[in-house]
Structures are given as C-alpha cells and as structure tokens.
Amino acid sequence: MFWPMLAIALAFCGIAVLGVLAAKVLVEVRRLARQVSESSVRITRAAEDLERAATPLAGHAAHTFRQD
C-alpha cells in the first residue's frame, strides 16, 4: 500500500510543480507582450519623426537636382 500512495503523492507534486511553472510562464509572456507593444509604439513614433524630418530634405534635394 506504501508504493501506490507514494506514486500518487509524487504525481500530485509533479502536477503542482508544473502548475507553478505554467503560472511563471504566463507572467513572463504577459510582460513580453507589454514590451513588444511598447516597442511597436516607439518604432511607429520614430518612423513618423523620420518621415517628418525627411520631407523637407527630399524637397530640397529635388529642387537642387532640377537646378543642375
């Protein structure tokens, strides 16, 4: 009777460990998703800034090219 009880106890402990690890993975996945979202917003903002900065330069370059 000892061995079946030990097997059940070890199985329960194994499932508990897997549950704790799954919770940790869930927390890390949520944190990673937040970071990806934040990075996406920053990249979009940087692309808009780059586009605003490049527009006058492109117009100036086109004007200079026509003069030559």
Contact map, one row per residue, 1 for C-alpha under 8 A:
11111000000000000000000000000000000000000000000000000000000000000000
11111100000000000000000000000000000000000000000000000000000000000000
11111110000000000000000000000000000000000000000000000000000000000000
11111111000000000000000000000000000000000000000000000000000000000000
11111111100000000000000000000000000000000000000000000000000000000000
01111111110000000000000000000000000000000000000000000000000000000000
00111111111000000000000000000000000000000000000000000000000000000000
00011111111100000000000000000000000000000000000000000000000000000000
00001111111110000000000000000000000000000000000000000000000000000000
00000111111111000000000000000000000000000000000000000000000000000000
00000011111111100000000000000000000000000000000000000000000000000000
00000001111111110000000000000000000000000000000000000000000000000000
00000000111111111000000000000000000000000000000000000000000000000000
00000000011111111100000000000000000000000000000000000000000000000000
00000000001111111110000000000000000000000000000000000000000000000000
00000000000111111111000000000000000000000000000000000000000000000000
00000000000011111111100000000000000000000000000000000000000000000000
00000000000001111111110000000000000000000000000000000000000000000000
00000000000000111111111000000000000000000000000000000000000000000000
00000000000000011111111100000000000000000000000000000000000000000000
00000000000000001111111110000000000000000000000000000000000000000000
00000000000000000111111111000000000000000000000000000000000000000000
00000000000000000011111111100000000000000000000000000000000000000000
00000000000000000001111111110000000000000000000000000000000000000000
00000000000000000000111111111000000000000000000000000000000000000000
00000000000000000000011111111100000000000000000000000000000000000000
00000000000000000000001111111110000000000000000000000000000000000000
00000000000000000000000111111111000000000000000000000000000000000000
00000000000000000000000011111111100000000000000000000000000000000000
00000000000000000000000001111111110000000000000000000000000000000000
00000000000000000000000000111111111000000000000000000000000000000000
00000000000000000000000000011111111100000000000000000000000000000000
00000000000000000000000000001111111110000000000000000000000000000000
00000000000000000000000000000111111111000000000000000000000000000000
00000000000000000000000000000011111111100000000000000000000000000000
00000000000000000000000000000001111111110000000000000000000000000000
00000000000000000000000000000000111111111000000000000000000000000000
00000000000000000000000000000000011111111100000000000000000000000000
00000000000000000000000000000000001111111110000000000000000000000000
00000000000000000000000000000000000111111111000000000000000000000000
00000000000000000000000000000000000011111111100000000000000000000000
00000000000000000000000000000000000001111111110000000000000000000000
00000000000000000000000000000000000000111111111000000000000000000000
00000000000000000000000000000000000000011111111100000000000000000000
00000000000000000000000000000000000000001111111110000000000000000000
00000000000000000000000000000000000000000111111111000000000000000000
00000000000000000000000000000000000000000011111111100000000000000000
00000000000000000000000000000000000000000001111111110000000000000000
00000000000000000000000000000000000000000000111111111000000000000000
00000000000000000000000000000000000000000000011111111100000000000000
00000000000000000000000000000000000000000000001111111110000000000000
00000000000000000000000000000000000000000000000111111111000000000000
00000000000000000000000000000000000000000000000011111111100000000000
00000000000000000000000000000000000000000000000001111111110000000000
00000000000000000000000000000000000000000000000000111111111000000000
00000000000000000000000000000000000000000000000000011111111100000000
00000000000000000000000000000000000000000000000000001111111110000000
00000000000000000000000000000000000000000000000000000111111111000000
00000000000000000000000000000000000000000000000000000011111111100000
00000000000000000000000000000000000000000000000000000001111111110000
00000000000000000000000000000000000000000000000000000000111111111000
00000000000000000000000000000000000000000000000000000000011111111100
00000000000000000000000000000000000000000000000000000000001111111110
00000000000000000000000000000000000000000000000000000000000111111111
00000000000000000000000000000000000000000000000000000000000011111111
00000000000000000000000000000000000000000000000000000000000001111111
00000000000000000000000000000000000000000000000000000000000000111111
00000000000000000000000000000000000000000000000000000000000000011111
